[in-house]
Amino acid sequence: MRRLVMLLLGTLSLSAMAATGSWSDTRHGVTLQNRGVMMSSAALAATRSAPVRQRTSATITSISWKYELFGARPAGLQVQLCNTQNHCVMLDAEGGMTKSFYGQAAISPLRFVYFVPGSGALNTPLRVVSNQVIVNYQ
């Protein structure tokens, strides 16, 4: 019986050490006026007081994202979510969730990258109102 209790306590301790958490950030978007030009958003990162800052070994389990456009979506718009290691994921909607960053450092800032193929000015500039991420980690 004592052995069983010790095994259960050990399991609970390991579970507590693998605690999960999340951080989120929202930033103003960008304005893209020309085709053929890539534009990156400001970095989205955990605040200085976020618990993940004390857990340097924390890794990403999933990321939820959302970006909001003002006006019409230009034909051919390509949007990626990237981390500082240049790992990028093409986003197929204005909001969603990805596990493509699974196992990567949860402290790593993220950026949205916007691109409209072609050349010349966009008839109506692309205005991104906001960029948001929620990073879940363990």
C-alpha positions in Angstrom: 0.0 0.0 0.0 2.8 2.4 0.9 4.4 1.7 -2.5 1.2 2.6 -4.2 0.9 5.9 -2.3 4.5 6.8 -3.2 3.9 6.0 -6.8 0.8 8.2 -6.9 2.6 11.1 -5.2 5.4 10.8 -7.7 3.0 10.9 -10.6 1.3 14.0 -9.1 4.6 15.7 -8.8 5.5 15.1 -12.4 2.1 16.4 -13.5 2.6 19.6 -11.5 6.0 20.1 -13.1 4.5 19.8 -16.6 2.0 22.5 -15.8 0.4 24.2 -18.7 -0.3 27.9 -19.4 -0.9 30.4 -22.1 0.0 34.0 -23.0 -1.6 36.3 -25.5 -0.8 39.5 -27.3 -2.7 41.9 -29.6 -1.0 44.6 -31.8 -2.2 47.1 -34.4 -1.8 45.8 -37.9 0.1 47.1 -41.0 -0.8 48.9 -44.2 0.4 47.4 -47.4 0.2 49.7 -50.4 2.0 47.8 -53.1 1.9 44.3 -54.6 5.1 42.3 -54.5 6.2 43.7 -51.1 6.3 41.6 -47.9 5.3 43.4 -44.8 5.8 42.1 -41.3 3.7 43.0 -38.2 5.2 44.2 -35.0 6.4 41.3 -32.8 3.7 39.7 -30.6 5.2 38.4 -27.3 4.5 37.5 -23.7 4.6 40.4 -21.3 7.6 40.8 -19.0 5.5 39.6 -16.1 4.1 36.5 -17.8 4.8 33.2 -16.0 6.3 31.7 -19.2 9.2 34.1 -18.7 10.2 32.1 -15.6 9.9 28.8 -17.5 12.5 29.0 -20.2 12.0 25.3 -21.0 8.3 25.8 -21.8 7.3 24.6 -25.2 4.3 25.4 -27.5 1.4 23.0 -27.7 -0.8 25.2 -29.9 -1.3 28.7 -31.2 -4.6 30.4 -31.9 -4.5 33.4 -34.2 -6.7 36.1 -35.5 -6.2 39.1 -37.8 -8.7 41.6 -38.8 -8.8 43.5 -42.1 -10.4 46.8 -42.8 -12.2 46.6 -46.1 -12.0 44.0 -48.8 -9.4 41.2 -48.9 -7.1 41.7 -52.0 -7.0 38.8 -54.5 -4.1 36.6 -53.8 -3.4 37.8 -50.3 -0.9 35.5 -48.5 -0.6 35.6 -44.7 2.0 33.7 -42.7 2.6 33.4 -39.0 6.4 33.2 -38.2 8.6 32.8 -35.1 12.1 34.1 -34.6 13.6 30.9 -36.0 12.0 31.7 -39.3 9.6 28.8 -39.0 6.5 30.1 -40.8 3.0 28.6 -41.4 0.7 29.8 -44.1 -2.6 30.9 -42.7 -5.7 29.9 -44.7 -8.3 32.1 -42.8 -8.5 35.2 -40.7 -8.6 33.1 -37.6 -7.9 29.6 -36.5 -5.5 27.3 -34.6 -2.3 25.5 -35.5 -0.1 22.9 -33.8 2.7 23.6 -36.4 4.9 25.2 -33.7 4.5 22.3 -31.3 7.6 21.7 -29.2 9.2 25.1 -30.1 10.1 27.6 -27.4 7.0 29.2 -25.9 8.9 32.4 -25.2 9.7 33.1 -28.8 8.0 36.2 -30.3 5.7 35.8 -33.3 5.0 37.9 -36.4 2.4 38.0 -39.1 3.8 38.4 -42.6 1.5 39.9 -45.4 2.1 39.6 -49.1 0.1 40.2 -52.2 1.8 38.8 -55.4 2.3 41.0 -58.5 3.6 44.5 -58.9 2.3 48.0 -58.7 0.0 49.7 -56.3 -3.0 48.0 -54.8 -6.2 49.8 -55.9 -7.2 50.0 -52.2 -4.3 49.6 -49.7 -4.5 46.5 -47.5 -5.2 47.7 -43.9 -4.8 45.2 -41.2 -6.6 46.5 -38.1 -5.2 44.0 -35.6 -3.1 40.9 -35.1 -3.7 38.5 -32.2 -2.1 35.3 -30.9 -2.8 33.0 -28.0 0.1 30.7 -27.3 -0.7 27.6 -25.2 2.4 25.9 -23.7 3.5 23.2 -21.3 
